[in-house]
Amino acid sequence: METINKRNTNTRNLARAGILCALIIVMTFVPYTGYIYYGLIEITTLHIVVAVGAVLLGWQYGAVLGLVWGITCVLRALTNPLWAPFINPLISVVPRVFVGAVGGLVAQGLRKLKVRSGLVAGISAAAATLTNTVLVLSALKLFSTVLTGMPLFGTIYATLIGLNGSIELIAAILLVPVIVAAIKPHELVLGIDIGASTTKFVLVKNGKCVREYRKPDEQSFEDALDSFGYAGVRRIALTGVGASYIKGNLRGIPTVRKDEFASVARGASKLSKKFNMLIVSVGTGTSFTRMTPIRAWHVGGTGLGGGLLKGLSGRLCKTNDMDELQKLAANGDLHEIDLQLMDVCEGTISYLKPNTTVANMSKLNEQTACADLAAGLCNMIFQAIGVMAVFAAKRRFTRTIVLVGTISDWPIAQRSLSEVAALHRVKFIVPDHAAFATAIGAALLE
């Protein structure tokens, strides 16, 4: 089955490459499509087609598209005396092959660095365009008399800063990401986040989450997969610490493993519509991921999270049910269990409010109500995570903190973090579907 899926993918890529090759040929010979004239200025748009193919299909297909472009240059030169130097394949063909190859290799390298897809397309397009300009002019200098009267670097520099070179570069940077996003196949993808204690399923289509499911503790992974359903799914993306235990393809569907922190970053960015932030993923433990408009990377974490909360709840509140704990905490009174500023002084100190926590759970005794105890436990965990997140964010020059993960959307979490936000002048954001952000991110990753 895996061989069949791979063959189908290769067939689709070959068909797309064929369409792009045909487009290059048509644009070459249809006036004002592949080459646009304005007086003595000639601007090509064919480098955009080659760059799109290289980004979408890889450097090998990019090289083939460049080869087709080069051959059409030779054919065009045979019918146009002004293009006579381009009859030489070293001027017309070889540089264009490198255009596609360089564009594809740059895209491949940027994806390994986990650079955002839009930037991957734009930077790769710029690299392909610059390759075209530099190599063609270098070949003209070496193998033609057209540029023999000018120094090579001066010629290249003049072209790059000239009108046609600037327009070609800007057009490629702006148009290639848009075209790639528009023609990229929008498949139904199943994202699965297999955490240390919770497994979550999402269906993503056209970049949007259309269905989500959290596996109950008593249900097996296979039963959860079958009950959630996978009809029409073209690809499965696994992430999370438990993904390493899943081998091969699931249900005969192409299955890939995605880096957990890259998945967290992609999902949080999609849900929050932010690109410069610290991402706090609160699950069994808690991880911190820094995201910029260029890339994302893991900066640290803590063992504080749902695992500790569940363990303490089982011991102190006599329940391991996280939903029950959340309901108890919502009805608890923090003033009955936490030492607050109003308990130790009159008025305020600096900008601290009377209900500011001075010491977590310091009023705990045998008469403490279960609801107050649950509220104190949750407040202690979430405030500690919040303060660590604040320090990590400020150190990395951002004040926007996005919370995702299994228990990030609890009302008690938002209540606790609002105090931290006010004290440290940061902004905590909990987007919709925050609990499923990692699974959504895995499905969105290329």
FINU-554868 format. One record per residue (C-alpha): x, y, z; residue in one letter. Coordinates in steps of 0.25 Angstrom, whole numbers, plus 2048, in hexadecimal, padded with zeros to 3 digits. Each point is the difference from the previous one (the first is absolute). Layout:
N
site u:X; v:Y; w:Z; res:a
...
REM end
This chain:
446
site u:800; v:800; w:800; res:m
site u:80B; v:80A; w:803; res:e
site u:806; v:7FD; w:7F3; res:t
site u:7F3; v:803; w:7F9; res:i
site u:7FF; v:80D; w:807; res:n
site u:80E; v:804; w:7FD; res:k
site u:7FD; v:7FD; w:7F1; res:r
site u:7F3; v:808; w:801; res:n
site u:808; v:80C; w:805; res:t
site u:80B; v:7FF; w:7F6; res:n
site u:7F5; v:7FF; w:7F5; res:t
site u:7F9; v:80D; w:805; res:r
site u:80D; v:807; w:801; res:n
site u:804; v:7FC; w:7F2; res:l
site u:7F2; v:805; w:7FB; res:a
site u:802; v:80D; w:807; res:r
site u:80E; v:802; w:7FA; res:a
site u:7FA; v:7FD; w:7F2; res:g
site u:7F6; v:80B; w:802; res:i
site u:80B; v:80A; w:804; res:l
site u:809; v:7FC; w:7F4; res:c
site u:7F4; v:802; w:7F7; res:a
site u:7FE; v:80D; w:806; res:l
site u:80E; v:804; w:7FE; res:i
site u:7FF; v:7FD; w:7F1; res:i
site u:7F3; v:807; w:7FE; res:v
site u:805; v:80C; w:807; res:m
site u:80D; v:801; w:7F8; res:t
site u:7F9; v:801; w:7F3; res:f
site u:7F3; v:808; w:804; res:v
site u:804; v:80F; w:800; res:p
site u:800; v:807; w:80D; res:y
site u:7FE; v:7F4; w:809; res:t
site u:80E; v:7FA; w:802; res:g
site u:807; v:80C; w:7FB; res:y
site u:7FB; v:80F; w:802; res:i
site u:806; v:80B; w:7F8; res:y
site u:800; v:80F; w:804; res:y
site u:808; v:807; w:7F6; res:g
site u:80E; v:7FA; w:800; res:l
site u:7FE; v:7FA; w:80E; res:i
site u:7FC; v:7F1; w:800; res:e
site u:7FB; v:7F9; w:80C; res:i
site u:7FE; v:7F1; w:801; res:t
site u:7F5; v:7F9; w:809; res:t
site u:805; v:7F2; w:7FD; res:l
site u:809; v:800; w:80C; res:h
site u:7F3; v:800; w:809; res:i
site u:7FB; v:7F3; w:7F9; res:v
site u:80D; v:7F9; w:803; res:v
site u:801; v:805; w:80E; res:a
site u:7F1; v:7FC; w:803; res:v
site u:804; v:7F2; w:7FB; res:g
site u:80D; v:7FF; w:807; res:a
site u:7F9; v:804; w:80E; res:v
site u:7F4; v:7F7; w:7FD; res:l
site u:807; v:7F3; w:7FA; res:l
site u:80E; v:801; w:804; res:g
site u:80E; v:803; w:7FA; res:w
site u:800; v:7F5; w:7F6; res:q
site u:7F3; v:804; w:7FA; res:y
site u:805; v:80F; w:801; res:g
site u:80C; v:7FC; w:7F8; res:a
site u:7F7; v:7FA; w:7F5; res:v
site u:7F7; v:80C; w:7FF; res:l
site u:80D; v:808; w:7FF; res:g
site u:805; v:7F7; w:7F5; res:l
site u:7F2; v:802; w:7F8; res:v
site u:802; v:80F; w:802; res:w
site u:80E; v:800; w:7FB; res:g
site u:7FC; v:7F8; w:7F3; res:i
site u:7F5; v:80A; w:7FD; res:t
site u:80A; v:80B; w:801; res:c
site u:808; v:7F9; w:7F6; res:v
site u:7F4; v:7FE; w:7F7; res:l
site u:7FC; v:80F; w:802; res:r
site u:80E; v:804; w:7FC; res:a
site u:800; v:7F9; w:7F3; res:l
site u:7F4; v:809; w:7FC; res:t
site u:805; v:80D; w:806; res:n
site u:80D; v:806; w:7FC; res:p
site u:800; v:808; w:80D; res:l
site u:801; v:7F3; w:807; res:w
site u:80C; v:7FB; w:7F8; res:a
site u:809; v:7FD; w:80C; res:p
site u:7F6; v:7F7; w:807; res:f
site u:802; v:7F6; w:7F5; res:i
site u:80C; v:7FC; w:808; res:n
site u:7FA; v:7F5; w:80A; res:p
site u:80B; v:805; w:80A; res:l
site u:7F9; v:80D; w:801; res:i
site u:7F1; v:7FC; w:7FE; res:s
site u:7FF; v:7F2; w:806; res:v
site u:80A; v:7FD; w:80B; res:v
site u:7FD; v:80D; w:808; res:p
site u:7F1; v:7FD; w:800; res:r
site u:802; v:7F2; w:805; res:v
site u:807; v:806; w:80C; res:f
site u:7F5; v:809; w:802; res:v
site u:7F6; v:7F5; w:803; res:g
site u:80A; v:7F8; w:807; res:a
site u:805; v:80B; w:80A; res:v
site u:7F1; v:804; w:802; res:g
site u:7FC; v:7F2; w:804; res:g
site u:80D; v:7FE; w:809; res:l
site u:7FE; v:80D; w:807; res:v
site u:7F1; v:7FC; w:803; res:a
site u:805; v:7F2; w:805; res:q
site u:80A; v:806; w:809; res:g
site u:7F7; v:80B; w:806; res:l
site u:7F5; v:7F5; w:803; res:r
site u:80A; v:7F8; w:808; res:k
site u:803; v:80D; w:808; res:l
site u:7F1; v:801; w:803; res:k
site u:7FE; v:80D; w:7F9; res:v
site u:7F2; v:804; w:7FD; res:r
site u:7FA; v:7FB; w:7F3; res:s
site u:7FD; v:80E; w:7FA; res:g
site u:80F; v:805; w:803; res:l
site u:805; v:7F3; w:7FA; res:v
site u:7F9; v:803; w:7F3; res:a
site u:804; v:80F; w:800; res:g
site u:80F; v:7FD; w:803; res:i
site u:801; v:7F5; w:7F6; res:s
site u:7FA; v:808; w:7F5; res:a
site u:80A; v:80B; w:803; res:a
site u:80C; v:7F6; w:800; res:a
site u:7FB; v:7FB; w:7F2; res:a
site u:7FE; v:80E; w:7FA; res:t
site u:80E; v:804; w:805; res:l
site u:806; v:7F3; w:7FB; res:t
site u:7FA; v:803; w:7F2; res:n
site u:805; v:80E; w:7FF; res:t
site u:80E; v:7FD; w:805; res:v
site u:802; v:7F3; w:7F8; res:l
site u:7FB; v:805; w:7F3; res:v
site u:808; v:80D; w:800; res:l
site u:80C; v:7F8; w:804; res:s
site u:7FE; v:7F7; w:7F5; res:a
site u:7FE; v:80B; w:7F6; res:l
site u:80D; v:806; w:805; res:k
site u:808; v:7F3; w:7FE; res:l
site u:7FA; v:7FB; w:7F3; res:f
site u:7FA; v:80C; w:7F9; res:s
site u:806; v:80D; w:7FB; res:t
site u:7F3; v:808; w:805; res:v
site u:806; v:804; w:80D; res:l
site u:80F; v:7FF; w:7FD; res:t
site u:801; v:80F; w:802; res:g
site u:7FB; v:800; w:80E; res:m
site u:806; v:7FA; w:80D; res:p
site u:7F8; v:7F4; w:804; res:l
site u:7FC; v:805; w:80E; res:f
site u:7FD; v:80D; w:7FB; res:g
site u:7F6; v:7FA; w:7F6; res:t
site u:7F9; v:7F7; w:80B; res:i
site u:7FF; v:80C; w:809; res:y
site u:7FA; v:809; w:7F6; res:a
site u:7F6; v:7F6; w:7FC; res:t
site u:7FC; v:7FC; w:80E; res:l
site u:7FE; v:80F; w:804; res:i
site u:7FA; v:803; w:7F2; res:g
site u:7F1; v:800; w:7FD; res:l
site u:7FE; v:7F3; w:7FA; res:n
site u:809; v:7F8; w:80A; res:g
site u:7F8; v:807; w:80C; res:s
site u:7F3; v:7FD; w:7FA; res:i
site u:803; v:7F2; w:7FE; res:e
site u:805; v:7FE; w:80E; res:l
site u:7F5; v:807; w:806; res:i
site u:7F5; v:7F9; w:7F8; res:a
site u:806; v:7F2; w:804; res:a
site u:801; v:803; w:80F; res:i
site u:7F1; v:805; w:800; res:l
site u:7FA; v:7F7; w:7F6; res:l
site u:806; v:7F2; w:802; res:v
site u:7FB; v:7FF; w:80F; res:p
site u:7F2; v:803; w:7FB; res:v
site u:800; v:7F7; w:7F4; res:i
site u:806; v:7F4; w:809; res:v
site u:7F5; v:802; w:80A; res:a
site u:7F5; v:801; w:7F6; res:a
site u:804; v:7F3; w:7F8; res:i
site u:805; v:7F8; w:80B; res:k
site u:7F7; v:7F4; w:801; res:p
site u:7F6; v:801; w:80C; res:h
site u:7FF; v:7F2; w:806; res:e
site u:7F8; v:7FB; w:80B; res:l
site u:80A; v:7FE; w:80B; res:v
site u:7FF; v:7F8; w:80D; res:l
site u:809; v:806; w:80B; res:g
site u:802; v:7F8; w:80D; res:i
site u:807; v:805; w:80C; res:d
site u:805; v:7F4; w:809; res:i
site u:803; v:806; w:80D; res:g
site u:805; v:7FA; w:80D; res:a
site u:7F2; v:7FF; w:805; res:s
site u:7F7; v:805; w:7F6; res:t
site u:7FE; v:7FD; w:7F1; res:t
site u:7F9; v:80A; w:7F7; res:k
site u:7FA; v:7FE; w:7F2; res:f
site u:7FD; v:80B; w:7F6; res:v
site u:7FC; v:801; w:7F1; res:l
site u:805; v:80C; w:7F8; res:v
site u:7FC; v:804; w:7F3; res:k
site u:804; v:80D; w:7F8; res:n
site u:808; v:804; w:80D; res:g
site u:7F4; v:7FF; w:809; res:k
site u:7FC; v:7F7; w:80B; res:c
site u:7F3; v:7F9; w:7FC; res:v
site u:7FF; v:7F6; w:80B; res:r
site u:807; v:7FC; w:80D; res:e
site u:800; v:7F5; w:80A; res:y
site u:807; v:7FD; w:80E; res:r
site u:802; v:7F1; w:802; res:k
site u:7FA; v:7FC; w:80E; res:p
site u:80A; v:7F9; w:809; res:d
site u:7F8; v:7F3; w:7FF; res:e
site u:800; v:7FF; w:7F1; res:q
site u:80B; v:7FA; w:7F8; res:s
site u:808; v:808; w:7F5; res:f
site u:7FA; v:7F6; w:7F5; res:e
site u:7F2; v:802; w:805; res:d
site u:801; v:80F; w:801; res:a
site u:806; v:801; w:7F2; res:l
site u:7F4; v:7F7; w:7FA; res:d
site u:7F6; v:808; w:808; res:s
site u:805; v:80D; w:7FC; res:f
site u:801; v:7FC; w:7F1; res:g
site u:809; v:802; w:7F5; res:y
site u:7F8; v:7FF; w:7F4; res:a
site u:806; v:809; w:7F5; res:g
site u:80D; v:802; w:807; res:v
site u:80C; v:801; w:7F7; res:r
site u:80A; v:802; w:80A; res:r
site u:802; v:7FD; w:80F; res:i
site u:80A; v:809; w:809; res:a
site u:804; v:7FB; w:80D; res:l
site u:807; v:808; w:80B; res:t
site u:802; v:7FF; w:80F; res:g
site u:809; v:7F8; w:809; res:v
site u:7F8; v:7F3; w:7FD; res:g
site u:801; v:802; w:7F1; res:a
site u:80D; v:7F8; w:800; res:s
site u:7F9; v:7F3; w:804; res:y
site u:7F7; v:800; w:7F3; res:i
site u:807; v:7F9; w:7F5; res:k
site u:7FD; v:801; w:7F1; res:g
site u:7F3; v:805; w:7FA; res:n
site u:7F3; v:800; w:807; res:l
site u:7F4; v:7F9; w:7F9; res:r
site u:808; v:800; w:7F3; res:g
site u:801; v:810; w:800; res:i
site u:80D; v:807; w:7FE; res:p
site u:805; v:803; w:80E; res:t
site u:80B; v:80A; w:804; res:v
site u:806; v:804; w:80D; res:r
site u:801; v:80F; w:803; res:k
site u:809; v:807; w:80A; res:d
site u:7F8; v:803; w:80D; res:e
site u:805; v:80E; w:802; res:f
site u:7FE; v:804; w:7F1; res:a
site u:7F2; v:7FB; w:801; res:s
site u:7FD; v:808; w:80C; res:v
site u:806; v:80C; w:7F9; res:a
site u:7F8; v:7FE; w:7F3; res:r
site u:7F3; v:7FD; w:808; res:g
site u:801; v:80C; w:809; res:a
site u:804; v:80A; w:7F5; res:s
site u:7F4; v:7FB; w:7F8; res:k
site u:7F6; v:801; w:80B; res:l
site u:805; v:80D; w:806; res:s
site u:803; v:807; w:7F3; res:k
site u:80D; v:804; w:807; res:k
site u:80E; v:7FF; w:7FB; res:f
site u:809; v:806; w:80B; res:n
site u:7FD; v:7FA; w:80D; res:m
site u:804; v:7F6; w:80B; res:l
site u:7F7; v:7F3; w:7FF; res:i
site u:7FD; v:7F9; w:80D; res:v
site u:7FB; v:7F2; w:7FE; res:s
site u:7FA; v:7FB; w:80D; res:v
site u:7FE; v:7F1; w:800; res:g
site u:805; v:7F5; w:809; res:t
site u:80C; v:809; w:801; res:g
site u:802; v:80E; w:7FA; res:t
site u:809; v:804; w:7F5; res:s
site u:804; v:80E; w:7FB; res:f
site u:802; v:803; w:7F1; res:t
site u:805; v:80D; w:7FB; res:r
site u:7FA; v:804; w:7F2; res:m
site u:804; v:80C; w:7F7; res:t
site u:7FB; v:803; w:7F2; res:p
site u:80C; v:7F8; w:7FB; res:i
site u:801; v:7F4; w:808; res:r
site u:7FD; v:7F9; w:80D; res:a
site u:808; v:7F8; w:80B; res:w
site u:7FF; v:7F9; w:80D; res:h
site u:805; v:809; w:80B; res:v
site u:7FD; v:7F7; w:80C; res:g
site u:7F5; v:7FA; w:809; res:g
site u:7FC; v:7FC; w:80E; res:t
site u:7FA; v:7F3; w:806; res:g
site u:7F5; v:808; w:806; res:l
site u:7F3; v:7FE; w:7F8; res:g
site u:7F4; v:7F6; w:800; res:g
site u:808; v:7F4; w:805; res:g
site u:804; v:807; w:80D; res:l
site u:7F2; v:806; w:801; res:l
site u:7F9; v:7F2; w:7FE; res:k
site u:809; v:7FA; w:80A; res:g
site u:7FE; v:80A; w:80B; res:l
site u:7F1; v:800; w:7FD; res:s
site u:800; v:7F1; w:802; res:g
site u:807; v:801; w:80D; res:r
site u:7FA; v:80D; w:806; res:l
site u:7F2; v:801; w:7F9; res:c
site u:7FE; v:7F1; w:7FF; res:k
site u:7FD; v:801; w:7F1; res:t
site u:808; v:7FD; w:7F4; res:n
site u:7F5; v:805; w:7F7; res:d
site u:805; v:80D; w:7F9; res:m
site u:7F2; v:804; w:7FC; res:d
site u:7FC; v:7FE; w:80F; res:e
site u:80C; v:808; w:805; res:l
site u:7FD; v:80B; w:7F6; res:q
site u:7F2; v:801; w:805; res:k
site u:804; v:800; w:80F; res:l
site u:80A; v:80B; w:7FD; res:a
site u:7F6; v:809; w:7F9; res:a
site u:7F8; v:800; w:80D; res:n
site u:80C; v:802; w:809; res:g
site u:804; v:80D; w:808; res:d
site u:80F; v:803; w:7FF; res:l
site u:7FF; v:809; w:80C; res:h
site u:7FD; v:7F4; w:808; res:e
site u:80D; v:7F9; w:7FD; res:i
site u:80A; v:80A; w:7FB; res:d
site u:807; v:80B; w:808; res:l
site u:7FD; v:80D; w:7F9; res:q
site u:805; v:80E; w:801; res:l
site u:7F3; v:804; w:807; res:m
site u:804; v:7F6; w:80B; res:d
site u:80D; v:806; w:804; res:v
site u:7FE; v:80F; w:7FD; res:c
site u:7F6; v:80B; w:7FF; res:e
site u:7FE; v:807; w:7F2; res:g
site u:80A; v:7FC; w:7F5; res:t
site u:80F; v:800; w:7FD; res:i
site u:805; v:806; w:7F3; res:s
site u:7F6; v:7FB; w:7F6; res:y
site u:7FD; v:7F3; w:807; res:l
site u:7F1; v:7FE; w:802; res:k
site u:7FA; v:7FB; w:80E; res:p
site u:7FD; v:7F2; w:7FA; res:n
site u:80E; v:7FE; w:7FB; res:t
site u:806; v:7F3; w:804; res:t
site u:80A; v:800; w:80B; res:v
site u:802; v:7F1; w:803; res:a
site u:7F9; v:7F5; w:7F9; res:n
site u:7F7; v:7F7; w:808; res:m
site u:806; v:805; w:80D; res:s
site u:7F2; v:800; w:807; res:k
site u:7FE; v:7F1; w:7FD; res:l
site u:7FB; v:7F8; w:80C; res:n
site u:7F7; v:7F5; w:804; res:e
site u:7F4; v:808; w:7FE; res:q
site u:803; v:805; w:7F2; res:t
site u:7F4; v:7FD; w:7F7; res:a
site u:803; v:7F7; w:7F4; res:c
site u:7FC; v:80B; w:7F6; res:a
site u:80A; v:80A; w:807; res:d
site u:80B; v:7F6; w:7FF; res:l
site u:7FD; v:7FD; w:7F2; res:a
site u:801; v:80F; w:7FC; res:a
site u:80D; v:802; w:808; res:g
site u:806; v:7F4; w:7F9; res:l
site u:7FC; v:805; w:7F2; res:c
site u:804; v:80E; w:804; res:n
site u:80E; v:7FC; w:805; res:m
site u:803; v:7F8; w:7F3; res:i
site u:7FB; v:80A; w:7F7; res:f
site u:806; v:80C; w:807; res:q
site u:80E; v:7F9; w:800; res:a
site u:7FF; v:7FD; w:7F1; res:i
site u:7FC; v:80E; w:7FD; res:g
site u:80B; v:806; w:808; res:v
site u:80B; v:7F7; w:7F9; res:m
site u:7F9; v:804; w:7F3; res:a
site u:801; v:80F; w:803; res:v
site u:80F; v:7FF; w:803; res:f
site u:803; v:7F7; w:7F3; res:a
site u:7F8; v:80A; w:7F8; res:a
site u:807; v:80D; w:805; res:k
site u:80D; v:7F9; w:7FE; res:r
site u:7FD; v:7FE; w:7F1; res:r
site u:7FA; v:80E; w:7FE; res:f
site u:7F1; v:7FD; w:7FF; res:t
site u:7F4; v:802; w:809; res:r
site u:7F6; v:7F8; w:7F8; res:t
site u:7FE; v:7F2; w:806; res:i
site u:7F7; v:7F6; w:7FA; res:v
site u:7FB; v:7F4; w:808; res:l
site u:7FC; v:7F3; w:7F9; res:v
site u:7FF; v:7F2; w:805; res:g
site u:7F7; v:7F7; w:808; res:t
site u:7FC; v:808; w:80B; res:i
site u:803; v:80E; w:7FB; res:s
site u:7F2; v:804; w:7FE; res:d
site u:7FB; v:7FD; w:80E; res:w
site u:7F9; v:80D; w:806; res:p
site u:809; v:7FE; w:80D; res:i
site u:80C; v:801; w:7F7; res:a
site u:7FC; v:80D; w:7FA; res:q
site u:7FC; v:806; w:80E; res:r
site u:80E; v:7FD; w:805; res:s
site u:807; v:805; w:7F4; res:l
site u:7F9; v:80D; w:800; res:s
site u:806; v:803; w:80D; res:e
site u:80E; v:7FD; w:7FB; res:v
site u:7FD; v:808; w:7F3; res:a
site u:7FC; v:80C; w:808; res:a
site u:80D; v:7FF; w:809; res:l
site u:80A; v:7FF; w:7F5; res:h
site u:7F9; v:808; w:7F5; res:r
site u:7FF; v:7F4; w:7F6; res:v
site u:7F5; v:7FB; w:7F7; res:k
site u:7FB; v:7F1; w:802; res:f
site u:7F8; v:7FB; w:7F4; res:i
site u:7F8; v:7F3; w:800; res:v
site u:7FA; v:7FE; w:7F2; res:p
site u:7F5; v:7F7; w:7FC; res:d
site u:803; v:7F1; w:7FF; res:h
site u:80C; v:803; w:808; res:a
site u:800; v:7F2; w:806; res:a
site u:802; v:7FA; w:7F2; res:f
site u:80A; v:80A; w:7FB; res:a
site u:80C; v:7F6; w:7FF; res:t
site u:7F7; v:7F6; w:7F8; res:a
site u:7FB; v:80B; w:7F7; res:i
site u:80F; v:805; w:7FE; res:g
site u:805; v:7F2; w:7FC; res:a
site u:7F5; v:7FF; w:7F5; res:a
site u:804; v:80D; w:7FB; res:l
site u:80F; v:7FE; w:7FF; res:l
site u:805; v:7FC; w:7F2; res:e
REM end
